[in-house]
Each structure stands twice: as C-alpha cells, then as structure tokens.
Amino acid sequence: MNELTRPTSAINKADALALLEIVDDCLRTNNRKGFAEIVRKFSRLLPFEMANVNIVELDDGLSVKKLTPQVPVNFPESWSKTYRAKGLMKTDPVARLLFRTNDPIFWCDIRQRCRDCDSVRFYKLAADHGLHEGFSFGVCYRGSNRASFFTFSGRRLSAPSKRQRYIAAFVMPHLHAAVGRVHFVRPDSAPKLSEREAAVLSCVRRGKTNREIAMQLGVTSRTAKFRVEQAMRKL
C-alpha cells in the first residue's frame, strides 16, 4: 500500500476530519464560489498565502503547449501576465516535470535538482513577483490533452514537513476533480462507498471515536477502524 494512501501518524484526528470535509466539498462543488471556499479551507491546513489554477493543453511529450482559461484565486496578476507574455512555461522547471509525476512538486526540492541557467533566471523572476516558496501539482483529464496546473505559494513552505507533504498529496487529486467539474461542467466519477463505509465516515465527521462508532453501529472497534481505513483509501 502506498504510504500516502494509508492511515499515517503524520496527521492528527483534527487534520483527518478537515481532510474528509474538503474531499466531501470537492465531490459536491460545481461553481467557482464553492471552489474558492475549498481553497480557503485548504489554507487552514497548509501555510500558503497565494493560489492559482490554470487549465493547460499538453503536447504528446506531456509538456505545456498552451495555457487556457484560469480559475482565478489570488495570485499576483503581474506574475500571471508576465508568465503568459514571456512564454515562461517553456523555461519553468516545475512545468517541465509536473505531468511526469503523480505527486505535488515542492519548489525547494526542484531548486536543488535544477540549477541550469534558464531555471536560475526563472527562480529570480518568480521571487521578484513575491513567489519564493510553494508547491505545484498537475494532472491530465482522462481522455483529453487538457490538464489542471495548480500553484500554491507561501514563505513557510521552505522546508515542508512530512505532515504538509502528506496533506498536499492527499488533497490535490480531489482539487483536480473539482476544477474539472467547475471548468468543464463534467461529473468526474466519485468513489463508491458502501453503506457501512458512508455510515462510519458520517460518525467520524461528528468527532466520534472508533469505540463510539462501534457501539453505535453494533460492531467491534476493530471492524469500525477497518471500515474507516477502507473509506479513506477509496477517497
């Protein structure tokens, strides 16, 4: 089982409850106002100050070919205009790697790996616009050459903890699905939870312990814990 899909000590119960709420919102939202509220809740878990979402078109080599409409959040407009006008997607070291991995890319990791002249110039230009630390995430939409390109920036992301990396990896695929629903009005398939799994998650959202869930549902604590873990894996 992948480390980022199984229960982990990297997050506490409050984090888990907040993550479940964000996932639930991602499954339900279909407008920009709802998406903006999801980003606001996400910012309570990770210390980012600015966020931006682009829909991009990719070429056959999974490189960014074209930037299409944005789902604006609160990124510096000057940076968005500069990025487009100068065609910076061609020298952006994150954009070159983004669609070749399934994990969020933290900028501090990339700066250690990509030290060519174009990359260094890109880092300086981004810093001039207030973008020093952060992470990005991108993934393709099924059956399409279009993809979502997320960028989150915050000075306190210079040395992301295991908790922060876990939360970013857990939430980003759900934000991707939500953006697809908002931008393309497409009903991305939601995970199928059994009746029992839905029941235990409802209990979890109300702050109940495994023992309390077990008593309410008439099962053992071990069974309650197992069903919570199964539901979390599906989500």
SELO-248291 format. One record per residue (C-alpha): residue number from 1; residue in one letter; x, y, z. Coordinates in nm, 2 decimals, padded with zeros to 4 digits. Example, Ala and Ser with C-alpha at 12.3 -4.5 7.8 and 13.67 -1.06 7.14 Angstrom:
<nodes>
NODE  1  A  01.23  -00.45  00.78
NODE  2  S  01.37  -00.11  00.71
</nodes>
This chain:
<nodes>
NODE  1  M  00.00  00.00  00.00
NODE  2  N  00.13  00.35  -00.09
NODE  3  E  00.25  00.55  00.21
NODE  4  L  00.02  00.84  00.11
NODE  5  T  -00.30  00.63  00.09
NODE  6  R  -00.29  00.45  00.42
NODE  7  P  -00.35  00.59  00.77
NODE  8  T  -00.05  00.78  00.89
NODE  9  S  00.09  00.93  01.21
NODE  10  A  00.18  01.24  01.00
NODE  11  I  -00.16  01.38  01.07
NODE  12  N  -00.38  01.40  01.37
NODE  13  K  -00.75  01.35  01.41
NODE  14  A  -00.84  01.72  01.35
NODE  15  D  -00.64  01.70  01.03
NODE  16  A  -00.82  01.39  00.92
NODE  17  L  -01.16  01.55  00.99
NODE  18  A  -01.06  01.86  00.79
NODE  19  L  -00.94  01.64  00.50
NODE  20  L  -01.27  01.45  00.49
NODE  21  E  -01.46  01.78  00.48
NODE  22  I  -01.25  01.91  00.19
NODE  23  V  -01.29  01.58  00.00
NODE  24  D  -01.67  01.59  00.05
NODE  25  D  -01.68  01.96  -00.07
NODE  26  C  -01.47  01.86  -00.38
NODE  27  L  -01.73  01.59  -00.46
NODE  28  R  -02.02  01.84  -00.43
NODE  29  T  -01.90  02.17  -00.57
NODE  30  N  -01.98  02.28  -00.93
NODE  31  N  -01.91  02.65  -00.93
NODE  32  R  -01.62  02.89  -00.87
NODE  33  K  -01.76  03.03  -00.54
NODE  34  G  -01.77  02.68  -00.40
NODE  35  F  -01.42  02.61  -00.53
NODE  36  A  -01.28  02.93  -00.37
NODE  37  E  -01.43  02.81  -00.03
NODE  38  I  -01.25  02.48  -00.07
NODE  39  V  -00.92  02.66  -00.12
NODE  40  R  -00.99  02.87  00.19
NODE  41  K  -01.04  02.56  00.39
NODE  42  F  -00.72  02.40  00.24
NODE  43  S  -00.53  02.71  00.35
NODE  44  R  -00.61  02.63  00.72
NODE  45  L  -00.41  02.31  00.68
NODE  46  L  -00.12  02.43  00.48
NODE  47  P  00.06  02.77  00.52
NODE  48  F  00.01  02.90  00.17
NODE  49  E  -00.08  03.26  00.10
NODE  50  M  -00.14  03.26  -00.27
NODE  51  A  -00.30  03.01  -00.50
NODE  52  N  -00.36  02.99  -00.88
NODE  53  V  -00.52  02.73  -01.11
NODE  54  N  -00.46  02.71  -01.48
NODE  55  I  -00.61  02.48  -01.74
NODE  56  V  -00.34  02.38  -01.99
NODE  57  E  -00.31  02.19  -02.31
NODE  58  L  -00.03  01.94  -02.33
NODE  59  D  00.17  01.81  -02.63
NODE  60  D  00.24  01.44  -02.69
NODE  61  G  00.55  01.47  -02.47
NODE  62  L  00.34  01.59  -02.18
NODE  63  S  00.49  01.94  -02.20
NODE  64  V  00.27  02.25  -02.17
NODE  65  K  00.17  02.36  -02.52
NODE  66  K  -00.09  02.62  -02.43
NODE  67  L  -00.23  02.80  -02.13
NODE  68  T  -00.61  02.81  -02.15
NODE  69  P  -00.86  02.98  -01.90
NODE  70  Q  -00.77  03.03  -01.54
NODE  71  V  -00.98  02.96  -01.23
NODE  72  P  -00.85  03.28  -01.05
NODE  73  V  -00.78  03.27  -00.68
NODE  74  N  -00.54  03.54  -00.55
NODE  75  F  -00.21  03.51  -00.74
NODE  76  P  -00.03  03.83  -00.84
NODE  77  E  -00.18  03.95  -01.17
NODE  78  S  00.16  04.09  -01.27
NODE  79  W  00.31  03.74  -01.25
NODE  80  S  00.02  03.58  -01.45
NODE  81  K  00.07  03.84  -01.72
NODE  82  T  00.45  03.80  -01.73
NODE  83  Y  00.42  03.42  -01.73
NODE  84  R  00.20  03.43  -02.04
NODE  85  A  00.37  03.72  -02.22
NODE  86  K  00.72  03.57  -02.19
NODE  87  G  00.61  03.21  -02.26
NODE  88  L  00.77  03.11  -01.93
NODE  89  M  00.61  02.77  -01.94
NODE  90  K  00.90  02.67  -02.16
NODE  91  T  01.16  02.75  -01.90
NODE  92  D  00.96  02.68  -01.59
NODE  93  P  01.14  02.38  -01.43
NODE  94  V  00.83  02.28  -01.25
NODE  95  A  00.62  02.28  -01.57
NODE  96  R  00.88  02.06  -01.74
NODE  97  L  00.84  01.79  -01.47
NODE  98  L  00.48  01.84  -01.35
NODE  99  F  00.30  01.60  -01.57
NODE  100  R  00.56  01.32  -01.53
NODE  101  T  00.48  01.26  -01.16
NODE  102  N  00.17  01.20  -00.96
NODE  103  D  00.29  01.39  -00.65
NODE  104  P  00.30  01.76  -00.57
NODE  105  I  00.63  01.92  -00.65
NODE  106  F  00.77  02.14  -00.38
NODE  107  W  00.99  02.42  -00.52
NODE  108  C  01.26  02.38  -00.26
NODE  109  D  01.32  02.02  -00.40
NODE  110  I  01.33  02.15  -00.76
NODE  111  R  01.58  02.42  -00.68
NODE  112  Q  01.82  02.16  -00.55
NODE  113  R  01.78  01.95  -00.87
NODE  114  C  01.75  02.21  -01.15
NODE  115  R  02.04  02.45  -01.15
NODE  116  D  02.08  02.53  -01.52
NODE  117  C  02.09  02.90  -01.62
NODE  118  D  01.73  02.91  -01.75
NODE  119  S  01.60  02.77  -01.43
NODE  120  V  01.80  03.01  -01.21
NODE  121  R  01.67  03.31  -01.41
NODE  122  F  01.32  03.17  -01.37
NODE  123  Y  01.36  03.14  -00.99
NODE  124  K  01.48  03.51  -00.97
NODE  125  L  01.20  03.64  -01.18
NODE  126  A  00.94  03.45  -00.97
NODE  127  A  01.10  03.59  -00.65
NODE  128  D  01.07  03.94  -00.79
NODE  129  H  00.70  03.88  -00.80
NODE  130  G  00.68  03.76  -00.44
NODE  131  L  00.69  03.39  -00.53
NODE  132  H  00.97  03.24  -00.31
NODE  133  E  00.84  02.91  -00.18
NODE  134  G  00.55  02.68  -00.25
NODE  135  F  00.44  02.37  -00.44
NODE  136  S  00.27  02.28  -00.77
NODE  137  F  00.06  02.00  -00.89
NODE  138  G  -00.07  01.89  -01.23
NODE  139  V  -00.26  01.60  -01.38
NODE  140  C  -00.43  01.53  -01.71
NODE  141  Y  -00.80  01.48  -01.75
NODE  142  R  -00.89  01.14  -01.87
NODE  143  G  -00.93  01.11  -02.25
NODE  144  S  -00.81  01.46  -02.31
NODE  145  N  -00.49  01.66  -02.38
NODE  146  R  -00.60  01.91  -02.12
NODE  147  A  -00.48  01.92  -01.76
NODE  148  S  -00.50  02.12  -01.45
NODE  149  F  -00.19  02.31  -01.32
NODE  150  F  -00.21  02.42  -00.95
NODE  151  T  00.03  02.66  -00.79
NODE  152  F  00.04  02.75  -00.42
NODE  153  S  00.29  02.99  -00.27
NODE  154  G  00.38  03.06  00.09
NODE  155  R  00.71  03.16  00.26
NODE  156  R  00.66  02.90  00.54
NODE  157  L  00.68  02.62  00.28
NODE  158  S  01.06  02.64  00.25
NODE  159  A  01.11  02.32  00.44
NODE  160  P  00.78  02.12  00.42
NODE  161  S  00.72  01.87  00.69
NODE  162  K  00.60  01.51  00.65
NODE  163  R  00.26  01.63  00.75
NODE  164  Q  00.25  01.91  00.49
NODE  165  R  00.37  01.68  00.22
NODE  166  Y  00.10  01.42  00.32
NODE  167  I  -00.18  01.67  00.32
NODE  168  A  -00.08  01.82  -00.02
NODE  169  A  -00.06  01.47  -00.18
NODE  170  F  -00.39  01.37  -00.03
NODE  171  V  -00.59  01.68  -00.13
NODE  172  M  -00.46  01.77  -00.47
NODE  173  P  -00.63  01.49  -00.68
NODE  174  H  -00.96  01.59  -00.53
NODE  175  L  -00.90  01.96  -00.62
NODE  176  H  -00.82  01.85  -00.97
NODE  177  A  -01.15  01.67  -01.00
NODE  178  A  -01.33  01.97  -00.86
NODE  179  V  -01.17  02.21  -01.11
NODE  180  G  -01.28  01.97  -01.39
NODE  181  R  -01.63  01.99  -01.27
NODE  182  V  -01.63  02.37  -01.23
NODE  183  H  -01.45  02.45  -01.56
NODE  184  F  -01.57  02.18  -01.79
NODE  185  V  -01.90  02.11  -01.61
NODE  186  R  -01.80  01.74  -01.61
NODE  187  P  -01.92  01.49  -01.35
NODE  188  D  -01.60  01.32  -01.27
NODE  189  S  -01.69  00.98  -01.11
NODE  190  A  -01.70  00.99  -00.73
NODE  191  P  -01.56  00.70  -00.53
NODE  192  K  -01.82  00.44  -00.45
NODE  193  L  -01.86  00.39  -00.07
NODE  194  S  -02.06  00.11  00.08
NODE  195  E  -02.35  00.20  00.31
NODE  196  R  -02.14  00.09  00.61
NODE  197  E  -01.84  00.30  00.50
NODE  198  A  -02.06  00.60  00.45
NODE  199  A  -02.20  00.55  00.80
NODE  200  V  -01.87  00.53  00.97
NODE  201  L  -01.74  00.84  00.79
NODE  202  S  -02.05  01.03  00.90
NODE  203  C  -01.97  00.93  01.26
NODE  204  V  -01.60  01.04  01.21
NODE  205  R  -01.72  01.38  01.08
NODE  206  R  -01.91  01.42  01.41
NODE  207  G  -01.59  01.36  01.60
NODE  208  K  -01.68  01.01  01.73
NODE  209  T  -01.40  00.77  01.83
NODE  210  N  -01.37  00.41  01.69
NODE  211  R  -01.52  00.28  02.02
NODE  212  E  -01.82  00.51  01.99
NODE  213  I  -01.87  00.42  01.63
NODE  214  A  -01.86  00.06  01.71
NODE  215  M  -02.12  00.09  01.98
NODE  216  Q  -02.35  00.29  01.76
NODE  217  L  -02.32  00.05  01.46
NODE  218  G  -02.32  -00.27  01.67
NODE  219  V  -01.97  -00.38  01.55
NODE  220  T  -01.63  -00.43  01.72
NODE  221  S  -01.39  -00.14  01.75
NODE  222  R  -01.15  -00.33  01.52
NODE  223  T  -01.43  -00.35  01.25
NODE  224  A  -01.51  00.02  01.29
NODE  225  K  -01.14  00.11  01.24
NODE  226  F  -01.11  -00.12  00.94
NODE  227  R  -01.41  00.05  00.77
NODE  228  V  -01.28  00.39  00.83
NODE  229  E  -00.95  00.29  00.68
NODE  230  Q  -01.12  00.13  00.38
NODE  231  A  -01.32  00.45  00.32
NODE  232  M  -01.02  00.67  00.35
NODE  233  R  -00.83  00.46  00.09
NODE  234  K  -01.12  00.49  -00.15
NODE  235  L  -01.12  00.87  -00.11
</nodes>
